[in-house]
Amino acid sequence: MTNTDTFASVWDAIADTPEQAANLRARSEIMQQINAIIKSNQWTQTVAASHCGVTQPRMNDLMRGRVSRFSLDALVNIATALGQRVSVHLEAA
């Protein structure tokens, strides 16, 4: 018989620590919201990259959800370039 662990999220399953999981979760959420803005404006990756101040290959990484390639700082900068204000909400774990 095998031991089957259960996790609250995929981030909890792949991260080594709760802190890493929280960081991955926050980056993923910001990326999803940036992606939604890009889609709602029907921008190509090239146009979106121009609005965000990044290269098209970097925008491709963002739109494909490559979380490991972005820091929180980078994502906050991209969101700000899109005219968004990033806020942080804390809740008990």
Backbone bond lengths (Angstrom), bond angles and torsions (degrees), N, CA, C in turn:
res aa  C-N    CA-C-N  psi(-1)  N-CA   C-N-CA  omega(-1)  CA-C   N-CA-C  phi
1 M - - - 1.439 - - 1.524 108.48 -
2 T 1.327 117.27 140.22 1.454 120.92 -179.12 1.511 110.48 -102.08
3 N 1.319 115.58 153.50 1.453 121.99 176.75 1.521 108.14 -87.48
4 T 1.318 117.60 122.18 1.447 121.95 -179.35 1.522 108.93 -109.16
5 D 1.337 115.38 114.96 1.455 120.21 177.45 1.517 109.08 -85.54
6 T 1.317 116.19 148.97 1.452 120.62 173.78 1.520 108.26 -118.25
7 F 1.329 116.16 146.60 1.456 121.92 -176.53 1.517 109.35 -131.19
8 A 1.324 115.19 153.11 1.460 120.88 179.22 1.521 111.69 -69.73
9 S 1.331 116.55 -30.24 1.457 120.57 179.98 1.518 109.42 -153.67
10 V 1.313 115.39 166.90 1.456 120.22 176.98 1.527 109.93 -61.43
11 W 1.334 117.08 -33.49 1.470 120.50 -179.80 1.520 110.52 -64.92
12 D 1.312 117.58 -38.67 1.463 120.48 176.95 1.527 110.82 -64.86
13 A 1.325 116.35 -33.09 1.465 120.77 -178.33 1.525 112.30 -72.50
14 I 1.330 117.50 -36.17 1.466 118.59 -174.73 1.524 113.92 -97.03
15 A 1.322 117.70 -15.96 1.464 120.26 -178.90 1.526 110.57 -84.98
16 D 1.308 114.82 151.37 1.461 120.51 178.59 1.522 112.58 -81.04
17 T 1.332 116.57 -26.33 1.464 120.78 -177.39 1.528 109.46 -136.72
18 P 1.333 116.74 160.58 1.474 119.61 175.56 1.530 111.64 -61.01
19 E 1.332 116.75 -32.66 1.459 120.37 179.23 1.531 111.28 -65.54
20 Q 1.317 116.48 -42.72 1.468 120.31 177.37 1.524 110.55 -64.49
21 A 1.313 117.15 -40.52 1.462 120.75 179.00 1.527 110.73 -62.42
22 A 1.330 116.77 -42.13 1.466 120.74 179.19 1.520 110.81 -63.94
23 N 1.329 116.98 -40.50 1.455 120.97 179.22 1.526 110.72 -65.41
24 L 1.313 117.25 -44.69 1.464 121.23 177.87 1.522 111.25 -61.28
25 R 1.322 115.93 -42.43 1.466 121.09 -179.72 1.527 110.39 -62.29
26 A 1.333 117.37 -45.52 1.463 121.29 -179.12 1.527 110.72 -63.72
27 R 1.328 116.61 -44.33 1.463 119.57 179.16 1.524 111.03 -62.88
28 S 1.317 116.24 -41.84 1.462 120.48 179.94 1.526 111.22 -62.31
29 E 1.317 117.08 -43.14 1.460 120.98 -179.00 1.528 110.99 -63.94
30 I 1.334 116.99 -42.66 1.460 119.90 179.25 1.523 109.88 -65.60
31 M 1.321 116.93 -41.98 1.467 120.53 179.04 1.526 110.84 -60.55
32 Q 1.316 117.25 -42.92 1.454 120.60 179.54 1.531 111.29 -62.10
33 Q 1.314 116.62 -40.31 1.461 119.95 -179.52 1.526 111.44 -69.86
34 I 1.331 117.39 -39.18 1.462 120.75 175.68 1.523 109.47 -62.28
35 N 1.320 115.85 -45.03 1.462 121.11 179.24 1.531 110.97 -59.42
36 A 1.321 117.33 -40.19 1.470 121.41 178.95 1.526 111.06 -63.52
37 I 1.324 117.36 -38.79 1.471 121.48 178.29 1.526 109.65 -64.29
38 I 1.324 115.94 -44.34 1.464 120.96 -179.52 1.529 110.15 -61.98
39 K 1.323 115.97 -45.89 1.469 119.82 -179.88 1.521 111.83 -65.78
40 S 1.333 117.43 -39.94 1.466 119.67 -178.63 1.528 111.49 -66.23
41 N 1.325 116.49 -27.66 1.466 121.04 176.65 1.528 112.23 -88.68
42 Q 1.319 115.44 -5.36 1.471 122.40 -179.91 1.535 111.82 55.37
43 W 1.338 115.20 40.37 1.455 120.79 178.44 1.524 110.52 -82.30
44 T 1.319 115.84 144.74 1.464 120.34 168.27 1.524 106.81 -73.40
45 Q 1.317 116.52 168.04 1.466 119.54 177.05 1.529 111.19 -60.62
46 T 1.319 117.09 -37.10 1.467 120.81 -179.35 1.527 111.15 -65.72
47 V 1.318 116.35 -44.62 1.465 120.64 179.01 1.530 109.76 -66.46
48 A 1.314 116.84 -44.92 1.468 120.84 179.11 1.527 110.51 -60.10
49 A 1.322 116.61 -42.82 1.468 120.87 179.65 1.524 110.41 -59.90
50 S 1.318 116.48 -41.08 1.459 121.30 179.00 1.531 110.74 -62.55
51 H 1.316 117.09 -44.36 1.470 121.54 178.47 1.528 112.06 -64.89
52 C 1.325 116.02 -32.02 1.461 121.14 -174.87 1.524 113.54 -92.73
53 G 1.327 117.00 -9.46 1.458 120.03 -179.74 1.523 113.58 74.34
54 V 1.340 116.17 30.61 1.469 120.76 177.91 1.528 108.57 -129.44
55 T 1.313 116.60 173.43 1.464 120.96 177.87 1.528 110.33 -81.90
56 Q 1.318 116.10 162.22 1.465 120.29 177.69 1.533 111.23 -61.79
57 P 1.354 120.25 -42.69 1.469 118.22 177.39 1.534 112.59 -60.81
58 R 1.321 116.12 -34.71 1.476 119.88 177.81 1.527 109.44 -66.99
59 M 1.324 116.41 -40.49 1.461 120.58 177.95 1.525 110.02 -64.09
60 N 1.321 117.26 -37.86 1.463 121.43 176.96 1.526 110.00 -59.83
61 D 1.325 117.23 -43.99 1.468 120.73 177.46 1.519 111.02 -59.53
62 L 1.328 116.27 -42.95 1.462 120.06 -179.73 1.525 110.71 -64.09
63 M 1.328 116.36 -46.92 1.460 120.10 -175.86 1.525 112.42 -69.81
64 R 1.312 117.15 -21.57 1.467 121.26 176.52 1.525 112.09 -90.43
65 G 1.328 116.32 2.25 1.463 120.28 174.98 1.521 114.71 74.70
66 R 1.301 117.66 28.18 1.469 121.23 -179.98 1.535 109.55 -79.25
67 V 1.311 114.31 77.27 1.465 122.86 -173.29 1.524 112.00 -56.60
68 S 1.320 116.75 -38.93 1.466 120.32 -174.76 1.522 112.80 -64.94
69 R 1.310 117.75 -15.11 1.464 120.60 -177.62 1.529 113.56 -91.91
70 F 1.333 117.05 2.01 1.457 120.79 -177.50 1.524 111.15 -130.41
71 S 1.313 115.28 135.07 1.464 120.68 172.36 1.530 108.12 -88.54
72 L 1.318 115.85 164.65 1.466 119.08 174.55 1.524 110.15 -59.74
73 D 1.331 116.67 -41.27 1.468 120.49 179.37 1.522 111.18 -57.56
74 A 1.319 117.02 -47.73 1.465 120.95 -178.77 1.526 110.65 -61.06
75 L 1.328 116.86 -41.90 1.460 120.27 -178.97 1.525 112.06 -68.97
76 V 1.325 116.84 -37.04 1.471 119.93 175.85 1.523 109.33 -63.64
77 N 1.325 117.43 -41.20 1.465 120.85 178.41 1.524 111.37 -62.68
78 I 1.318 117.51 -41.60 1.465 121.52 179.38 1.533 110.17 -65.53
79 A 1.328 116.60 -45.67 1.466 120.27 179.08 1.528 110.84 -61.12
80 T 1.318 116.75 -41.17 1.460 121.39 179.17 1.522 110.89 -64.35
81 A 1.335 116.49 -39.34 1.467 120.51 177.64 1.533 111.00 -61.82
82 L 1.323 116.47 -25.46 1.470 121.21 177.99 1.530 112.07 -88.57
83 G 1.328 116.10 7.15 1.465 120.09 178.55 1.515 113.90 81.48
84 Q 1.315 116.42 20.21 1.459 121.00 -179.45 1.527 110.01 -101.61
85 R 1.316 115.71 153.49 1.458 121.52 173.46 1.533 106.41 -111.48
86 V 1.307 116.15 126.65 1.458 121.22 179.82 1.519 108.53 -91.34
87 S 1.320 115.94 129.13 1.461 120.37 175.40 1.519 108.35 -122.96
88 V 1.311 113.99 156.08 1.466 120.23 -177.37 1.523 108.25 -115.19
89 H 1.321 114.90 134.45 1.461 121.54 178.44 1.521 107.74 -120.28
90 L 1.303 117.41 123.82 1.454 121.51 178.41 1.512 109.72 -103.14
91 E 1.339 115.92 142.24 1.456 121.37 175.91 1.507 108.27 -141.77
92 A 1.287 116.83 154.97 1.465 120.98 179.17 1.518 109.87 -61.78
93 A 1.319 115.80 139.34 1.472 120.99 -178.57 1.507 110.69 -78.36
